[in-house]
């Protein structure tokens, strides 16, 4: 099974992610800010990252860019899941290296489909 890192500053959103992903059997690791997300990526073997954009300390765009420009971590798939739903936000997220961009509120089946695509 894969290890999925979820970075979101909303405890309610983290619960929604966990409920959607728990039937998959994957290991779920959660953090509530961008710096903690980067620290987890560097300290554990992460297979997939689900990343909110608006978070304290470091936003999801910054975290994604930092991960994708690091040769050691650039192959970890990043799924951005955010309330930022403008086309320019999606464009910017993809430009930072996101592999997928979903907007909140999301359908659990859309999240599962995206996760299956990369794991």
Backbone as JSON, one array per atom type, in Angstrom:
{
  "sequence": "XXXXXXXXXXXXXXXXXXXXXXXXXXXXXXXXXXXXXXXXXXXXXXXXXXXXXXXXXXXXXXXXXXXXXXXXXXXXXXXXXXXXXXXXXXXXXXXXXXXXXXXXXXXXXXXXXXXXXXX",
  "N": [[0.83, -1.19, 0.0], [0.3, 2.32, -0.5], [1.77, 5.4, 0.79], [0.12, 8.24, 1.67], [0.32, 11.68, 1.8], [-1.49, 14.23, 3.29], [-2.04, 17.6, 3.19], [-3.58, 20.12, 4.77], [-5.09, 22.9, 6.27], [-7.5, 22.8, 7.53], [-9.27, 21.03, 9.89], [-11.72, 19.8, 9.53], [-11.78, 19.4, 6.75], [-9.61, 17.65, 6.54], [-10.71, 15.41, 7.77], [-12.72, 14.76, 5.92], [-11.15, 14.07, 3.7], [-9.83, 11.83, 4.8], [-12.0, 10.09, 5.29], [-12.84, 9.64, 2.69], [-10.61, 8.34, 1.62], [-9.99, 6.2, 3.3], [-11.16, 3.61, 2.73], [-9.43, 2.65, 0.78], [-7.2, 1.52, 1.87], [-4.68, 2.59, 1.95], [-1.91, 4.15, 3.66], [-2.43, 7.0, 5.58], [-1.14, 10.17, 6.11], [-1.23, 13.16, 7.9], [-0.9, 16.73, 7.84], [-0.92, 20.19, 8.91], [0.07, 22.54, 7.83], [2.14, 24.25, 5.38], [4.97, 24.15, 5.78], [5.24, 21.95, 7.49], [4.37, 19.98, 5.76], [6.44, 19.89, 3.84], [8.5, 19.06, 5.53], [7.63, 16.48, 6.26], [7.74, 15.18, 3.77], [10.47, 15.13, 3.43], [11.27, 13.55, 5.56], [9.96, 11.1, 5.52], [9.01, 8.29, 3.43], [7.05, 9.24, 0.98], [4.34, 8.58, -1.15], [2.39, 9.93, -2.56], [1.02, 13.2, -2.72], [-1.49, 15.2, -1.34], [-2.63, 18.38, -1.58], [-3.55, 21.38, -0.1], [-4.1, 24.8, -1.04], [-4.3, 27.3, 0.34], [-2.73, 27.77, 3.17], [-1.19, 28.02, 6.43], [2.12, 29.38, 7.1], [3.48, 28.32, 4.75], [2.3, 28.4, 1.5], [0.32, 26.16, -0.61], [1.06, 26.34, -3.32], [3.73, 27.2, -3.14], [4.87, 25.04, -1.73], [4.43, 22.92, -3.52], [5.96, 23.8, -5.74], [8.54, 23.82, -4.56], [8.88, 21.09, -3.99], [8.67, 19.93, -6.54], [10.84, 21.02, -7.86], [12.98, 19.84, -6.74], [15.28, 17.39, -7.19], [15.26, 15.01, -5.76], [12.64, 14.62, -4.9], [10.89, 15.19, -6.95], [9.4, 13.39, -8.46], [7.24, 12.61, -7.0], [3.81, 12.39, -7.1], [1.58, 15.18, -7.11], [-1.48, 16.24, -5.97], [-3.46, 18.92, -6.12], [-5.91, 20.24, -4.04], [-8.3, 22.49, -3.62], [-10.03, 25.52, -2.63], [-9.63, 27.53, -4.35], [-10.76, 28.38, -7.28], [-10.56, 29.57, -9.77], [-9.72, 29.82, -13.27], [-7.19, 30.88, -13.64], [-5.99, 30.23, -11.21], [-5.88, 27.44, -11.35], [-4.25, 27.19, -13.59], [-1.9, 28.34, -12.56], [-1.33, 26.57, -10.48], [-0.8, 24.19, -11.9], [1.38, 25.09, -13.3], [3.22, 25.25, -11.25], [3.83, 22.67, -10.93], [1.93, 20.81, -10.2], [0.24, 17.7, -10.51], [-2.38, 17.19, -10.75], [-5.46, 18.99, -10.37], [-7.94, 19.74, -8.25], [-11.06, 21.14, -7.24], [-12.56, 22.45, -4.26], [-15.92, 22.36, -3.04], [-15.21, 18.89, -3.31], [-16.03, 15.85, -5.07], [-16.02, 12.72, -3.5], [-15.53, 10.52, -5.2], [-14.2, 11.69, -7.36], [-11.8, 12.46, -6.18], [-10.81, 9.92, -5.46], [-10.51, 8.77, -8.0], [-8.5, 10.42, -9.05], [-6.41, 9.8, -7.27], [-6.07, 7.04, -7.78], [-5.1, 7.19, -10.34], [-2.45, 7.89, -10.02], [-1.31, 6.12, -8.23]],
  "CA": [[0.0, 0.0, 0.0], [1.03, 3.58, -0.62], [1.65, 6.37, 1.86], [-0.4, 9.49, 1.12], [0.41, 12.85, 2.67], [-2.54, 15.23, 3.07], [-1.72, 18.87, 3.84], [-4.72, 21.03, 4.75], [-5.17, 23.52, 7.6], [-8.85, 22.61, 8.07], [-9.47, 19.7, 10.45], [-12.92, 19.24, 8.89], [-11.37, 18.92, 5.42], [-8.77, 16.46, 6.73], [-11.62, 14.29, 8.04], [-13.36, 14.41, 4.65], [-10.14, 13.34, 2.92], [-9.6, 10.52, 5.42], [-13.17, 9.26, 5.05], [-12.85, 9.25, 1.27], [-9.48, 7.48, 1.27], [-9.78, 5.06, 4.21], [-11.44, 2.3, 2.13], [-8.38, 2.22, -0.15], [-6.17, 0.79, 2.6], [-3.41, 3.31, 1.95], [-1.55, 4.84, 4.89], [-2.69, 8.43, 5.46], [-0.39, 11.03, 7.02], [-1.79, 14.5, 7.74], [-0.24, 17.91, 8.42], [-1.82, 21.34, 8.8], [0.69, 23.72, 7.21], [3.06, 23.96, 4.29], [6.31, 23.77, 6.26], [5.14, 20.58, 8.0], [4.27, 19.12, 4.58], [7.8, 19.7, 3.31], [9.27, 18.28, 6.51], [7.19, 15.08, 6.13], [8.27, 14.66, 2.51], [11.91, 14.91, 3.62], [11.55, 12.59, 6.63], [9.28, 9.82, 5.3], [8.81, 7.97, 2.01], [5.68, 9.6, 0.6], [4.05, 8.14, -2.52], [1.46, 10.86, -3.18], [0.72, 14.35, -1.86], [-2.71, 15.96, -1.57], [-2.16, 19.66, -1.07], [-4.39, 22.57, -0.12], [-3.3, 25.97, -1.43], [-4.28, 28.33, 1.38], [-2.29, 27.19, 4.44], [-0.22, 28.86, 7.14], [3.58, 29.23, 7.0], [3.88, 28.19, 3.35], [1.1, 27.97, 0.78], [0.46, 24.96, -1.42], [1.81, 26.63, -4.55], [5.15, 27.22, -2.77], [5.26, 23.67, -1.38], [4.47, 22.16, -4.77], [7.12, 24.25, -6.51], [9.75, 23.36, -3.89], [8.99, 19.64, -4.16], [8.85, 19.59, -7.96], [12.15, 21.49, -8.36], [13.99, 19.09, -6.01], [15.47, 16.12, -7.9], [14.98, 13.87, -4.88], [11.2, 14.48, -4.64], [10.1, 15.71, -8.08], [8.54, 12.36, -9.06], [6.08, 12.35, -6.15], [2.65, 13.07, -7.66], [0.92, 16.18, -6.26], [-2.85, 16.59, -6.31], [-3.9, 20.1, -5.39], [-7.35, 20.27, -3.78], [-8.39, 23.83, -3.05], [-11.21, 26.33, -2.94], [-9.24, 28.49, -5.39], [-11.36, 27.71, -8.44], [-10.43, 30.34, -11.01], [-8.84, 29.2, -14.27], [-5.82, 31.35, -13.4], [-5.45, 29.46, -10.08], [-5.55, 26.11, -11.87], [-3.08, 27.38, -14.46], [-0.74, 28.59, -11.7], [-1.04, 25.31, -9.79], [-0.16, 23.28, -12.85], [2.69, 25.67, -13.61], [4.1, 24.95, -10.12], [4.18, 21.26, -11.03], [0.85, 19.91, -9.76], [-0.14, 16.69, -11.49], [-3.84, 17.22, -10.83], [-5.99, 20.16, -9.65], [-9.36, 19.59, -7.95], [-11.57, 22.25, -6.43], [-13.5, 22.16, -3.16], [-16.05, 21.0, -2.51], [-14.96, 17.86, -4.32], [-16.76, 14.59, -4.91], [-15.06, 11.68, -3.11], [-15.14, 9.67, -6.34], [-13.2, 12.42, -8.16], [-10.53, 12.33, -5.46], [-10.35, 8.53, -5.59], [-10.08, 8.61, -9.39], [-7.19, 11.08, -9.19], [-5.43, 9.02, -6.51], [-5.81, 5.79, -8.52], [-4.34, 7.54, -11.54], [-1.02, 8.06, -9.71], [-0.8, 5.05, -7.35]],
  "C": [[0.87, 1.25, 0.0], [0.85, 4.44, 0.63], [1.27, 7.71, 1.23], [-0.3, 10.58, 2.17], [-0.71, 13.82, 2.29], [-2.16, 16.48, 3.86], [-2.9, 19.82, 3.67], [-4.85, 21.61, 6.16], [-6.55, 23.38, 8.23], [-9.01, 21.18, 8.58], [-10.7, 19.02, 9.84], [-12.57, 18.67, 7.51], [-10.5, 17.67, 5.55], [-9.64, 15.24, 7.0], [-12.31, 13.82, 6.76], [-12.4, 13.61, 3.78], [-9.96, 11.92, 3.48], [-10.78, 9.58, 5.19], [-13.2, 8.76, 3.6], [-11.77, 8.21, 0.96], [-9.33, 6.24, 2.15], [-10.13, 3.71, 3.59], [-10.33, 1.78, 1.2], [-7.3, 1.4, 0.55], [-4.81, 1.46, 2.61], [-3.17, 3.93, 3.33], [-1.73, 6.34, 4.67], [-1.9, 9.17, 6.54], [-0.93, 12.44, 6.81], [-0.92, 15.54, 8.44], [-1.15, 19.11, 8.16], [-1.16, 22.62, 8.3], [1.75, 23.29, 6.19], [4.45, 23.52, 4.73], [6.3, 22.33, 6.78], [5.04, 19.58, 6.84], [5.65, 18.84, 4.01], [8.65, 18.85, 4.24], [8.92, 16.8, 6.41], [7.76, 14.44, 4.87], [9.75, 14.31, 2.67], [12.21, 13.82, 4.64], [10.92, 11.21, 6.42], [9.18, 9.57, 3.79], [7.34, 8.18, 1.69], [5.47, 9.22, -0.86], [3.15, 9.1, -3.29], [1.17, 11.98, -2.2], [-0.6, 14.98, -2.31], [-2.52, 17.28, -0.84], [-3.22, 20.74, -1.22], [-3.5, 23.73, -0.56], [-3.18, 26.95, -0.28], [-4.0, 27.66, 2.73], [-1.32, 28.14, 5.12], [1.22, 28.46, 6.83], [4.09, 29.14, 5.58], [2.65, 27.71, 2.59], [1.39, 26.77, -0.13], [1.21, 25.17, -2.72], [3.31, 26.58, -4.26], [5.65, 25.81, -2.48], [5.41, 22.83, -2.64], [5.71, 22.53, -5.59], [8.42, 23.73, -5.89], [9.96, 21.86, -4.07], [9.34, 19.3, -5.61], [10.18, 20.09, -8.53], [13.29, 20.78, -7.63], [14.1, 17.71, -6.66], [15.1, 14.91, -7.07], [13.48, 13.59, -4.76], [10.31, 14.77, -5.85], [9.15, 14.68, -8.69], [7.36, 11.98, -8.17], [4.89, 13.09, -6.76], [2.01, 14.02, -6.64], [-0.47, 16.45, -6.82], [-3.23, 17.8, -5.47], [-5.42, 20.04, -5.26], [-7.61, 21.55, -2.99], [-9.71, 24.51, -3.39], [-10.9, 27.38, -4.01], [-9.63, 27.9, -6.74], [-11.32, 28.51, -9.74], [-9.5, 29.6, -11.99], [-7.39, 29.62, -14.06], [-5.17, 30.61, -12.23], [-5.02, 28.08, -10.56], [-4.3, 26.19, -12.74], [-1.82, 27.52, -13.61], [-0.34, 27.31, -10.96], [-0.32, 24.32, -10.69], [1.24, 23.78, -13.21], [3.7, 25.38, -12.5], [4.48, 23.47, -10.09], [3.1, 20.3, -10.58], [0.5, 18.94, -10.89], [-1.64, 16.71, -11.74], [-4.31, 18.42, -10.0], [-7.49, 19.98, -9.49], [-9.81, 20.77, -7.1], [-12.55, 21.75, -5.38], [-14.79, 22.9, -3.42], [-15.87, 19.98, -3.63], [-15.85, 16.65, -4.04], [-15.73, 13.53, -4.52], [-14.61, 10.8, -4.28], [-14.13, 10.36, -7.25], [-11.82, 12.33, -7.52], [-9.96, 10.92, -5.64], [-9.84, 8.25, -7.0], [-8.69, 9.21, -9.59], [-6.1, 10.29, -8.46], [-5.06, 7.74, -7.26], [-4.96, 6.04, -9.75], [-2.82, 7.53, -11.26], [-0.45, 6.97, -8.8], [-1.2, 3.71, -7.97]]
}
